[in-house]
């Protein structure tokens, strides 16, 4: 596999997504693409504030990734995601968030993307689901079994991720809010302060 097809870890738990070869940076989002339909849920409801303001609703997919969905919903129910920023956002690729350890607003952003939660890492739950626009995947290090709390939402299709990262959900409302999230800088996509944040993350059955 060539370097421009691979991703490198950006920290202990970070997916890195410092895209080598500029592949993702050359892709363009397709805002007109229809949002996914609501499934059996549960739904993750994210209130976003910053350059983007509004609500993103994600239909979680326990049939594909039951352990990952359980961990996300438990963290959301505890309020662990509230105030966590979108620390890595790459134009035409994805927006990453969910570092409940180092990614809270007002924290030292130099460590954002390196943390997880107090819960254990999860074994990979790879599936045949493809990384289309609006699909939500779990961030991880080079170890496939290292996903914990961080996740990313796709601006545009990324089929090169298929079978390598766990798909946990699909955006069913708020793609316009997703598109407005503050972009990061350079290939790594690190977002300078103040970054957009998840004001609150709740679960709706």
C-alpha positions as CSV (number, residue, x, y, z in Angstrom):
1,X,0.0,0.0,0.0
2,X,1.4,3.4,-1.0
3,X,1.9,6.2,1.4
4,X,-1.0,8.2,-0.1
5,X,-3.4,5.4,0.8
6,X,-2.3,5.2,4.4
7,X,-3.0,7.1,7.5
8,X,-0.7,7.6,10.4
9,X,-1.5,7.9,14.1
10,X,-1.6,11.5,15.4
11,X,-1.3,10.5,19.0
12,X,-2.0,7.7,21.4
13,X,-5.6,7.5,20.4
14,X,-5.8,9.9,17.6
15,X,-6.5,8.7,14.1
16,X,-4.0,11.2,13.0
17,X,-5.6,11.8,9.6
18,X,-2.6,13.9,8.6
19,X,-3.4,12.7,5.1
20,X,-0.3,11.7,3.2
21,X,-0.2,12.7,-0.5
22,X,-2.9,15.2,-0.1
23,X,-5.6,12.8,-1.2
24,X,-8.3,14.0,1.1
25,X,-7.5,17.7,0.5
26,X,-8.3,17.2,-3.2
27,X,-11.7,15.9,-2.6
28,X,-14.8,18.1,-2.5
29,X,-17.8,17.7,-0.4
30,X,-21.2,17.3,-2.1
31,X,-23.7,19.3,0.0
32,X,-26.6,18.4,-2.3
33,X,-26.3,14.7,-1.5
34,X,-29.3,13.4,0.5
35,X,-28.9,12.7,4.2
36,X,-29.3,9.2,5.4
37,X,-32.7,8.1,6.6
38,X,-33.4,7.6,10.3
39,X,-33.1,4.0,11.3
40,X,-34.0,2.2,14.6
41,X,-31.5,4.3,16.5
42,X,-30.6,5.3,19.1
43,X,-29.8,8.8,17.8
44,X,-26.9,11.0,19.0
45,X,-28.0,14.6,19.2
46,X,-25.1,17.1,19.0
47,X,-25.6,20.8,19.7
48,X,-22.7,22.6,17.9
49,X,-21.5,26.2,18.6
50,X,-18.8,28.3,17.0
51,X,-18.4,29.2,13.4
52,X,-21.1,26.5,12.9
53,X,-24.2,26.7,15.1
54,X,-27.0,24.2,15.1
55,X,-27.8,20.6,15.6
56,X,-26.3,17.4,14.1
57,X,-28.3,14.2,14.6
58,X,-26.6,10.9,14.0
59,X,-28.4,7.6,13.7
60,X,-26.2,5.1,15.5
61,X,-25.8,1.6,14.2
62,X,-25.7,-1.0,16.9
63,X,-26.2,-3.7,14.4
64,X,-22.8,-2.9,12.9
65,X,-20.9,-1.9,16.0
66,X,-22.7,-2.8,19.2
67,X,-19.7,-2.3,21.6
68,X,-18.8,1.1,20.1
69,X,-22.3,2.4,20.1
70,X,-22.8,1.3,23.7
71,X,-19.6,3.2,24.7
72,X,-20.6,6.3,22.8
73,X,-24.1,6.4,24.3
74,X,-22.9,5.8,27.8
75,X,-20.3,8.6,27.5
76,X,-23.0,10.9,26.1
77,X,-25.4,10.0,28.9
78,X,-22.8,10.9,31.4
79,X,-22.2,14.3,29.8
80,X,-18.6,13.4,28.9
81,X,-18.9,14.8,25.4
82,X,-20.3,18.2,26.5
83,X,-17.8,21.0,25.8
84,X,-15.5,18.8,23.6
85,X,-14.1,20.6,20.6
86,X,-13.7,19.5,16.9
87,X,-9.9,19.4,17.2
88,X,-9.0,18.1,13.7
89,X,-11.0,19.2,10.7
90,X,-9.8,18.7,7.1
91,X,-11.5,20.4,4.3
92,X,-13.2,18.0,1.9
93,X,-12.5,15.0,4.2
94,X,-13.7,14.9,7.8
95,X,-14.3,16.6,11.2
96,X,-12.9,14.8,14.3
97,X,-14.0,15.2,17.9
98,X,-14.7,13.2,21.0
99,X,-11.5,13.5,23.0
100,X,-13.1,13.7,26.4
101,X,-9.7,13.6,28.2
102,X,-7.8,16.4,26.4
103,X,-10.3,18.0,24.0
104,X,-12.5,20.1,26.3
105,X,-12.9,23.8,25.5
106,X,-10.3,25.8,27.4
107,X,-7.8,22.8,27.8
108,X,-4.3,22.7,26.3
109,X,-5.2,22.0,22.7
110,X,-1.7,20.8,22.0
111,X,-2.8,17.4,23.4
112,X,-6.2,17.3,21.8
113,X,-6.6,14.1,19.9
114,X,-4.2,12.1,22.2
115,X,-6.8,11.2,24.8
116,X,-9.6,8.8,25.3
117,X,-11.9,8.2,28.3
118,X,-11.7,6.3,31.6
119,X,-13.4,3.4,29.8
120,X,-11.3,0.6,28.1
121,X,-10.4,0.7,24.4
122,X,-12.6,-1.3,22.1
123,X,-11.9,-4.3,19.8
124,X,-12.5,-3.4,16.2
125,X,-15.9,-3.9,14.7
126,X,-15.2,-3.5,11.1
127,X,-18.0,-4.0,8.6
128,X,-18.8,-3.7,4.9
129,X,-20.4,-0.3,5.4
130,X,-18.7,2.3,3.2
131,X,-17.5,5.7,4.3
132,X,-19.9,8.0,2.4
133,X,-20.6,11.6,3.2
134,X,-22.1,11.9,6.6
135,X,-20.9,8.5,7.8
136,X,-19.4,8.5,11.4
137,X,-16.4,6.4,12.1
138,X,-14.3,5.7,15.3
139,X,-10.9,7.3,15.5
140,X,-8.0,5.0,16.5
141,X,-4.2,4.7,16.5
142,X,-2.3,2.3,14.3
143,X,-3.6,-0.5,16.6
144,X,-7.0,-1.6,15.1
145,X,-8.3,-2.3,18.6
146,X,-7.6,1.1,20.1
147,X,-10.8,3.1,19.5
148,X,-12.2,4.7,22.7
149,X,-14.2,7.9,22.6
150,X,-13.1,9.9,19.5
151,X,-15.1,9.8,16.3
152,X,-15.0,11.6,13.0
153,X,-17.8,12.6,10.5
154,X,-17.1,12.5,6.8
155,X,-17.6,15.7,4.6
156,X,-17.2,13.6,1.5
157,X,-16.9,9.9,0.5
158,X,-13.7,8.2,1.7
159,X,-13.9,4.6,0.4
160,X,-10.1,4.1,1.2
161,X,-11.2,3.9,4.8
162,X,-13.6,1.0,4.3
163,X,-12.8,-2.0,6.4
164,X,-10.1,-0.2,8.4
165,X,-12.2,1.9,10.8
166,X,-15.4,1.1,12.6
167,X,-18.5,2.7,11.3
168,X,-20.9,3.7,14.1
169,X,-23.5,5.9,12.5
170,X,-24.8,8.2,9.8
171,X,-25.9,11.8,9.9
172,X,-29.6,12.1,9.4
173,X,-30.0,15.8,10.1
174,X,-27.6,18.8,10.1
175,X,-25.2,18.2,7.2
176,X,-25.4,22.0,6.7
177,X,-24.1,22.4,10.3
178,X,-21.4,19.9,9.7
179,X,-20.3,21.8,6.6
180,X,-19.9,25.0,8.6
181,X,-17.6,23.6,11.2
182,X,-14.3,25.6,11.5
183,X,-11.5,24.1,9.4
184,X,-8.1,23.2,10.6
185,X,-4.7,24.2,9.2
186,X,-2.1,22.2,7.3
187,X,-2.3,18.6,6.3
188,X,-2.9,17.6,9.9
189,X,-6.1,19.7,10.1
190,X,-5.4,20.9,13.6
191,X,-7.9,23.6,14.5
192,X,-6.6,26.7,16.1
193,X,-8.4,28.1,19.2
194,X,-11.2,28.9,19.4
195,X,-12.4,25.6,17.9
196,X,-16.0,24.8,17.3
197,X,-17.4,22.6,20.1
198,X,-20.1,20.2,21.0
199,X,-22.1,22.2,23.6
200,X,-24.1,19.2,24.5
201,X,-24.4,15.6,23.3
202,X,-27.5,13.6,24.2
203,X,-29.1,10.3,23.2
204,X,-32.6,10.0,21.9
205,X,-34.2,6.6,21.5
